[in-house]
Amino acid sequence: MSRSNVNLLDLPDEILLIILKKLNNIDVLYSFIDINNEHLNSLAYEKIFSDTLNFVSIDNVSAIDQEKLDRFCKVILPKIHENVKCFIFEPISMECILHAADYRNLTELKLFNFTKEDALNYFTNESSLQYIFQEKITNLIIANKDKNVGRGSLENYSRNVYEHILKFFKKLKHLSIIETFNRFYPPLSLCHSPSTIFFSSILTHLRIKLSTLDDCFYLLDGRLKQLTTFIIEICDTSKSSSIIHNMDDLPNLKCFSLKCYRQINKYDEKILPLLHRMTYLEKLTLYLRIQN
């Protein structure tokens, strides 16, 4: 029986694409764009390899090495810029990547190892990236690296970071604040804040960690009327103010998720009335420790 050798390039394009899809998009683009093989070079230009680009390593902690980043910014990104819809990177790589080309279809950013200093340095009217942030980005995911701060500093952090982000990104519809590797990053605190703080008339999706259960009621007092998806984790259930919150129905809310690792001792008084407001809810997730 004769044995024939099949070269990778002898495979049909459909099979090659299936194989390449198993690889990281960054590796496909870096390995095959501008190489001396027209066939692989052509396949690498398929939109599926450039609509979402992840410049963070597989462990989602360390950044791409500088040599690879330089080649992307100088050679690769200017050739595929019209396909890019989403970038995943660290703030340290942000300017190089976003200045490499004009990304007409870019709408989403995911920032890893994000800190308060990054918000103060990049999310300003003086930033060279202001136009991209304010006119293009509708979906923002931030993996927060900061350590938790004391209660006295929490309101300042919330105002200078979380409130500032929501206000600065003028077209933001989806906002998610998640952890990088530190679960105890600062939660949002709206204690003693007016209803104009953390306000948006267009935000539809919010995922965020909150300091207290009262902060949940603040966010649902009318300042986020278009919210359809609300995913929260509550840090502290022991503190509860005597403020009477707006208890109007929430007709736009379709998905609600509430997670709390501490015991809740006022489920009937706090949680049930909240759920009764969600008259058109389609998906509900509760992870609670209810005290008898």
N, C-alpha and C positions, 0 to 999 in steps of 0.2 A: 504494500500500500504506500503510495507516495504521499509525502507530507509537504503542504504548501505553506509558505510564509505570507502572512497578511500584514501589510504595513498599516499603521494607524490612519494614514492619509488615504488609504484605499477604501475606508469605510464611508458609507453614505453620510451626507451632511446631517440627516436626522439623528443618526447614531452618534456622530461627533458632538452634536449639540447636547444630547442627553449626558454624555460623558463630561463635557465642559461645565454643565449646570451643577455638577457635583462639587465643583471647585469654587473657591472664593472668587468673587468678581474681580477683586483687585489683582489676584494672581493671574487670572485669565488675561486681563488687559495688559498687565506688566510683561507677561511672557510672550504674547502673540502680536501685539500692535507694533508695527514698524520692524518686523523681523523679515528675513529673506525667505518668506513662504507666503505667497499671495493667498493661498487657500485658507490657512489658519488666521492670517491677518484679516481676511474678509469676514470670517466667522466671529472674530472678536469684536467686530463693529456692530453685531446684533444688539438691539436695544435691551434685551434681557440682561446683558452683562454691564450695562452702564446706567440703568435707571436708579439703582440704589448702590452707593459706594461706601464701603465700611473701611475707614482708615485706622481703625483700632484693632489691635491684635485679637486673636481668637479668645483670649481670656478676658477681653473687654476691660483691660486695665492699662496695658502699655501701648504706646503709640507706634506708628509705622516708622521704620528706620529712615534716616535723613536722605540717604542716597536714592531710595525708592520714591520718597516723597518728592524730591527734586525732579526726577524724571517724569512723574505724573504732572507736576505743575508746569513744566516747560514743554513737554512733548505730548503727553496723552490727553490730558483734560481739554486743551484747546481743540482737539479733534473730535471729542465726543460730547462736548458741552451741551448741545441741544437735547441730548437724551437724558441728562441727569435730572432726577426729581427729588432725590433724597441724599443727604450727606450724613455720615456718622464719623465723628472725629473728636479729638481733644481740642480745647481752646488754643493750645500752643501751635496747632497746625492750621487753625482757622483762616488766618489772613492769607497765608500762602495759597491755600486751596481756593478760597473764594475770589481771590484776585487773579487767578490763572486764566479765567475766561468769563464770558457773559452767559449765565445759566438762565435761559428764558423760561424753562419749565420747572425750575427749582421751587419747591413749596415746603419742604420738610427738612428740619435739622435735628440731629440727636447728638448732644454734647456730653462726653464722658469726662470724669474727673473735674467737674465744674466747681468753682469756688466763688465766694462773695467778691473777691478781687477781680475775677473775670467779668462779673456783671458790671462792676464799676469801671473797668478798663474798656470793655468792648461795647456795652449797651448804652452808648451816649450819642448825643447829637453831633459830637465832634469826630466820631468814629468814621473811618473810611468805608466801613461796611454798613453804615446807617441805612442806605437805600435798600439793600438786600433784606435786612432785618425788618424794616418797616413796610416795604411794598411787595415783598415776595412771599415771606414765610407765613404760612397759615397753620402749620403743625410743628410744635416744638416739644422735644423730649429732653429733659435735663437730668443727668445722673449726678446727684449732689455728693461732693466729696467732703464738704465742711463737717466739722464736729459740732455737736449740739452746744448751745450757749445757754447761759442762765436765764431764768424767767425775765429778769429785768432787761436783758439785751434782746430777748426774743421778738418783742414788738418792733424794735429798730431793724433787726435782721429781716423780718417779714416785710417791712415797708421798703427797705433799701434793696432787697433782692426780689422777692416774689411779687410784691405790688408793682415794683419798677418794671419787671419783665412784662407783666400783663399790660401795663400802660405803654411801654415803649414799642412793643410789637403790635402795631396798629391793626393788622389784619388777622390776628391770631384767633383760630377757631378751636384748635386742639392744644391743650397744655398738660403735660405730664411731668411731675417731679418725682424721680425715683432715686434709689440708692445706687452708688457705685459698688463699694464693698463695705461701707460703714452704714449699718442700719440705723445708727443713732444720729442722723443728720438733723438739722433744725427743722421743726414743723412750722406750719403757718399759724400765726396767732393774730386774731383780729380783736382782741379784748380792748374795749374803750375806743375802737376805731369807728368813724362815721360810715354811713352806708355808701359813701362815694369811694371808699377804699376797697381795692380789689373788685372794681366794677367793670363789667363788659356787656355790651349790647349784642355781641356776635359770638361769644365763646359758647361752644356746644359740647365740648368734651373736657372734663377736668379730672385729673388723677393727682392726689396730693395728700401728704400727711398733715394732720391737724393737731394742734396742742390739746384742745379740749372738745367735748361734745358741743359746747356753746358755739365754737367756731363753725361747726356744721350748720347750726341754725342761722348764724350770721350770713353764711354764703347762700342760704336759701331764703333770705329775707326780701328778695326782689332784685338784688344787684346782678344776678346772673340768670336773667329770665329765659334765655334761649338754651339753657343747659339741657341736653338730652342724655348725657352719660356722666355720672358722678361717682367716682371711685375714691374712697377715703380710708385712712387708718387713723384712729384716735389714740393719742398717747396717754392722756390723763382723764379719768372719769370721775375723780373725786371732787373736782372743782366744778361748781355750777352756780351761775349768777341768778339773781332774782329778776333779771330783765325779761319782760314779756315780748317774745319774738313774733314776727309775722307768721301766721299759721294758715295763710291762703293755700289753696290747692296748687300743685305743680304739674300742670297739664302737659308740658313739653318733656318731662323727665320719663325716659323709657328704660334706662338701665341704672341701677343703684347698687353699689357694693360698699359694705361697712365692715371693717375689721378692727378688732380691739382685743389686745392680749390681757388687759386688766379686767377685773370683775366690774360689772355694771349692776348697780343696786337700785336703779330707777327705770327698769325696762318699761313697765306699764305707763309710767308718767312721761318718759322722754322718747323712747324708741317707737312705741306703738302709735302715738299721735303723729310722729314724723312719717311713718309708713302710710298712715291714712290719708296724708296729703298727696300721695303719689298715685293718683286715680288711674293713670294710663300706663302704669309700669308694665314692662314686658319681661324684664330680667332682674332678679333680686338675688344678691349674695350677702349672707350675714355670717360673720365669724365672731362670735361673742361668748363671753363667760358671764352668765347671768347668775347673780347672787340670789339665793332663795330668800 
